[in-house]
Structures are given as C-alpha cells and as structure tokens.
Amino acid sequence: MSKAAARKRAKELRQAIDHHSYRYHVLDDPELADAEYDALVGELLALEQEFPDLVTPDSPTQRVGAPPSDMFAPVQHRSRMMSLDNVFSLEELLAWGKRVERLIGDADGYVVEQKMDGVAVNLIYEDGVLVKGATRGDGRVGEDITANLKTIASVPLRLRGKPPRILEARGEVYMRTDDFEKLNERLGEEDHKLFSNPRNAAAGSLRQKDPKVTASRRLSLVCHGIGYVEGLRVRSHWEALETLRDRGLRTNGHNQRVESLEQVYEFCDHWQEHRHDVAWEIDGVVVKVDSIGQQDELGYTSKAPRWAIAYKFPPEERTTLLENIFPSVGRTGVVTPFAKLETVFVGGVNITTATLHNEDEVARKDVRPGDTVTVRRAGDVIPEVVGPVLTKRPKGARPWKMPKKCPSCGSQLVRAEGEAATRCLNVYECPSQQRERIFHFASRGGMDIEGLGYQTIISLIEKGHLTDVGDIYFLTAADLAEVEGFAEVSINKLLKAIDESRTRPFENLLRALGIPHVGGTASVKLAEEVGTLDGLMVMSAEELVALEGVGPIIADSIALFFSEPRNREVIEKLRNGGVNPPPPRKRAVDGPLTGKTFVVTGTLADFSRDGATTAIEESGGKVTGSVSKKTDYVVVGENPGATKFNKAQELGITIVDEKSFKKLLSGG
C-alpha cells in the first residue's frame, strides 16, 4: 500500500472507530460486535506501525502511549471545582428549596442526577483535542493524570462536531461493580492486596505511575457539567449536558429535568430504593437549578454552590461483634474511645474500627466489649456504631469506663467540669500527641510535605530524630537512611519536599501549627488580616477578636497558644530551620478599585491572568470567575470567552479593554 493510500485509509479508520466508540460508550447503542470493532483498531494499528509518521496525538491507538511517570504535576483549574452541601431528608431538601426561592423566586426547573461514587476529574479540551486531565485536588489545584485518563475508552481524545476553543468538562471516573469484582479476583490470584470498594479501586487505578496499569483496570467516565469554557454558550445545565453528549462525552442516561421539588424527591426516593439496580455505586442524588442565569444569581458560599445540593441516601447498616473498646490520644490531648470491630462490609467498605466520640457517648449508647452492635457509615463516609443488639448481649458483659491514666504516656487523665472531653495534659512529652502533631503539620492541609507519612514519622521519632515539628527542617540524609525502605531516591525526594515546604503560604503554616479552633477558613482570614507570624504572636485576645471573622473562642485559643513558652521555642526552631512564608497578598483597604468586582476574560498583552488578578486585588478590587449582576467590570483581552462577553452585554455591565483597565488601576 502506498503512503497516500495508507493516509487515506488511516483517516477512514479513525473516523469509523470514533463513530463506533461514541455509539458504544455514549449512546449505549453499538452497531458493531466487539470483534468487528477490535478488527478496525487492529488494522489502524498495523498501518501506523508500517507508517509511523501517520500517528496523530488523538488517534485511538494512542490511549496507552505515555511512558511511566515518577510524579503527578500540579494543574491549576481555570474555574474552581467546588464540593456540594448535603441534605438527608425531604424536610431538609424543601428547606434548601425555600432558601433558593427567597433569593431568586421560583426556579425555572431542576436537573436531577445520580450521585456517582467515584473520583472527580477535570478534562481540558483545546480546539476539540484533549490536552490535559486532572484530579479535583483541593478544588483550585489538582494533579496531572492526563496519560492515565487517555487510557479510558469513554474519554474521547477529540470532541465531535464543532468544538469550543477551550472546554473544561467535569466528570466522575468510576469502576463498574462487575469490573471491580473481576479486578479483585485477578489481584487475589496474584497475591496482591485487594481493593475494599469500587471507588478506592478507581482512585488507586487513576494514580498509577504506569498508564498501562490504569488501562488494565477498565475504568469508566460520566460527565456532569462544564467548568471554564470559551467559544460556547449554554443557557441551562440541561443544555450543557446535551452539549457534552453531542460532543462525544458520556453523560448519565438516568438524568432528568423536572419542574418541582416534589418531582425531585420522587426521583430521590426511586433511586434510594433501586440504588443497587445499576451497575455502579451511587450514594445519593445531585439536584441542580437548571437555569444558568439563576445559578449566577444564587452564586456560591466559600465551599459550595448555592444552586446545587446533594441528597444523600440513608447509610446502610450491618451488625458485627464489638471485640473491644480502646482509647486513642489525639494531637490536642483529647482521648477518644474507639470500637475494635470484627471486620464488616458496610456501604462498600470493610470496617474494622469506629469512633465512639467520648465517654458520655459510650454510656449513652451502652455498648460493651463482647456486644453484637449495629454499624453504619454516617453520611456513607464515617463508620458509626449505632448501638447494641441487646438480645445478643453475652452474660457478664461489663460497661466500659475511661481509664484513669493516658494509654500513651501514663499521665493522669483529666476531665474538666462541664466538658465531654477527657484529656492528657502531658502536652509535650506524650508520644501520641507528639506523633499526631507532626503528622498534622506535614499533611496536605498543612505544610504538605509529600513522603513524610505516618510510618516514616513513627520511625524517625523512635530513632530520636523527631521530637517536634521544628526538627523536620534539620533532618539529614543520614537520618533518613536509617528509615526502613528509604534509599537515595526516596531520601532526596523527601529532602526536596521539606525544602519546598519552607515557603508555603502563611495560612498553610497557621493550619499546620494545629492551634485549637483555627481551621482552614480562619487561617486564610488571619493571613489576610495580620500578614505575618510575628504580628500574630504579639496580639492580645482583645486585639484578635476585633478582626473580621475572629470570635472570642478563636481569639482566646490563639493568645493562649502563643503564650506557651514551648510553642514559642518550636516556632523559633522553625525560623532557624528556614521556614519563611511569603507575605500574603492583601487587598487594598482604600484603593482605586475598592468595592468593585471584576471578571477577566481573554489574553492581555501586559498581564498574565494571575498578574491581572494581583493588580486588581492590590488596588482594592475583587476578581470572580463568572459574570453576574454583581459584576462591575469585565476586562476583555484577545479571544475572550463568548459566554462571559455575551453575558456582560446582556446584563449591561461595563466592558473595558486593556488600555481602559490600566486607567482604572491608576485611578482614572
């Protein structure tokens, strides 16, 4: 065959394979038998092997073409991937509906979707070609898993029809229950560790360094929305789903558009009863206001859209033996009783332990070692002991009592009057508190030191190399070489991760220090308001409570934390170890753009997207990702997003070019 004929035939084969893949994976209506489809792929593969320069990046043969990776690079999402608030009953669902009505009046319909129990992903297409795929991560930054996503047959490498210039397709990667069972059967035959449920199997398969391993796991994708987009305009979520489907991306065929919350609840009630009638795991229903305009009006909280809610199914329950109750000491010294259970499979997960919260809760539920107990997954996430099956209680089963001494260090335990918590007050010498503080400090929500996991921390403590979080920054290659399993590559990786953490943002350091009551939101607010650790350390409780978003409990906790000499010693050690957070970017209190909200779209000549955001915030303004009635200005560069531009025109919002934007920044 001549090269010209091969090129023509390869094009025909790619078109045919894409067509039949769409029929199979998106429409669930195949026209070919599997053997016939495989024959087309085989013919194309043979042609590309004979003529290698005919291979294209979006060829169906390139689904497993990337070499193994040593790491997953960070990917910044163009628009944030937010989580959803939950409701658990008809009453809570109706209450959410009332809140929606108070803000926008009657909703112009709702879209209801099965809540797939999988892994959220973001697929980025440019001019119709898949260029990147990432995990959700923290909502703003995920991990690059492009090579692994390309191995999934239901992920199109090129969109059908006329594609938008840029499209972020949001979806869920999951594993069908039958594929999950086959995978575990194969792993068992090979003496490998089994996955506990399909979601864990999907997550583990997506994070394989070798795409060939991912390809062997038979993952599936279903799309449920659009993130950032340029060159495409939709007026409703239902239209967005239809657009995704038309472009070759699979959506859930059980999705419905309904008019009322009563119909929403009927959908929820149906799938609660029939949740096991589909070939995948579902743990609820997602409800979304259909109109994009009404979604923009409703907006977002700090964590979730106001226009969507997840209706979570009641947790599944099972009974098992409560073998024992043991106390565990956390990083703040609180002693929590845990139930040691005979392994039980609940809601897709093998459960061996469950928290009993505190001494009063154990007494209230009257659970005793030796009892047969009912176990469920609260919110289908946290294992919970509901209570004992009294008819099966063995004779002589005695009520459990909190020990008088710390199980970790032997110190006297204390329970303050009026408190439910029992505490070990040996703050700095208790091994459990020491270990948990270091683990919290190094965790992803804190200083994010990859490679400094639980077992590594335990080993370094036992060998005398770690006594507090400050010691992390004085670890040497020789110290790490004493840890079992650590060789030159892993030692260098951990030392590099420690070095990178020295310049984490100030809010990360605040979270990592583990100050009681100071979580993620409070850390960000304190970083914005105070700016430096030195400034925060000298503030009194009275000065702290005067800050926006800081209440008396948080203020007292911060003041007490920094008044402790040992805490100040650790902070000094962190400084000596080179921990130096960059100053947070502060919004001007009285700048030329104070009180104004901006949306930036398109490419600017003299500003990157981050640079424009910084300039606006330093001038007192605020930047959001979508145009709404609350937007004051839309800054437009070259190739602006059609959706944002058209929406700004519809709402009569001021549109400025880069020259006018610079005048605004200078106070013009």
Order of alpha helices (4+ residues) and beta strands (2+ residues): alpha-alpha-beta-beta-alpha-beta-beta-beta-beta-alpha-beta-alpha-alpha-alpha-beta-alpha-beta-alpha-beta-alpha-beta-beta-beta-beta-alpha-beta-beta-beta-beta-alpha-alpha-alpha-alpha-alpha-alpha-alpha-alpha-alpha-alpha-beta-alpha-beta-beta-alpha-beta-alpha
